[in-house]
Amino acid sequence: MTDIDIMNGDIRLAASVEGPADGAPVLFLHGITMSRDTWHETKQRLSNQHRLWTLDFRGHGHSDRAPSYDLSGYRSDAEAVLARIGRPTIVVGHSLGGCVAGMLGQSGHPNVRAIFLEDPPWFLGEGGEWKQTVFPKLFSILSSRHVAMRSENAPLETYLDFVSNGPDLLGGLVRDHITPRHLFSHASAIQRFDGRCLTGAIDTMLAAIDTSRPFRCPARLIYGERKFGSAFLESHAARLASASPAAEIVHYEKCGHHPRRMMALHDRFFQDLESFILAQQG
């Protein structure tokens, strides 16, 4: 793996690339509060065949802070990486990254070959949708705890305890469902990220998505169940199918917001991702 810097205007973005130079390119986009490190396991299983790119969005990981944070800025970060890649790319995104990938899939961007979306909050910018989910409460807790941990100059272990030992909607604690390596990665990412990414109204930011526009490339979307913390709700599937009839929509039971990180589902997620990538090369 090679770490590189990519400039997006005055903002330096941290990115990584690995895999054979002639392999089909895949770009991975993380969710809010996370970093490119969250894709480590997925890349390990694909790196022998594909050219894999990961990015720290502005304000996250090792990338620069920005004056403000909105979807247009995050999207421009992804476009800066696509320009560096320079050829049609499969874009894989989780949560915020899924929204960015979806907007790119709507745009007809010449370097977007296909999109794979992991539980994007695609409709949560519309009236009342945000309040139907766990995210208002979750982000309020996260924002206040992040401020406190930063002010205390807390060690990584404090962040790890925070992400690991809270109650999980599936029962038990978060660490009962999420792999230890992913918990460590998320703790490190929260320690690094710019807390101002959460100070604005997230639902207002998501309102920039025109959900009526179709995807203009092949697309597969994975989502879970609202009662377990999914951001893409069961009622959203029909709406997306109406706007983008060719999109594949795959429902996971007993799944929250991040099947890729779940002990019970990460193998299924990878199989769905790998089959989608291979189908685009046929």
HELIX and SHEET records of a PDB file:
HELIX    1   1 ARG A   36  TRP A   39  5                                   4    
HELIX    2   2 HIS A   40  LEU A   46  1                                   7    
HELIX    3   3 LEU A   71  ILE A   85  1                                  15    
HELIX    4   4 LEU A   96  SER A  107  1                                  12    
HELIX    5   5 TRP A  130  GLN A  132  5                                   3    
HELIX    6   6 PHE A  135  SER A  151  1                                  17    
HELIX    7   7 LEU A  156  SER A  164  1                                   9    
HELIX    8   8 VAL A  174  ASP A  176  5                                   3    
HELIX    9   9 PRO A  180  ARG A  192  1                                  13    
HELIX   10  10 GLY A  195  LEU A  198  5                                   4    
HELIX   11  11 ILE A  202  LEU A  206  1                                   5    
HELIX   12  12 ARG A  226  PHE A  228  5                                   3    
HELIX   13  13 HIS A  236  ALA A  243  1                                   8    
HELIX   14  14 PRO A  259  ARG A  261  5                                   3    
HELIX   15  15 HIS A  266  GLN A  280  1                                  15    
SHEET    1   A 8 THR A   2  ASN A   8  0                                        
SHEET    2   A 8 ILE A  11  GLU A  18 -1                                        
SHEET    3   A 8 HIS A  50  LEU A  55 -1                                        
SHEET    4   A 8 ALA A  24  LEU A  29  1                                        
SHEET    5   A 8 THR A  89  HIS A  94  1                                        
SHEET    6   A 8 VAL A 112  GLU A 118  1                                        
SHEET    7   A 8 ALA A 219  TYR A 223  1                                        
SHEET    8   A 8 GLU A 248  HIS A 251  1                                        
END                                                                             
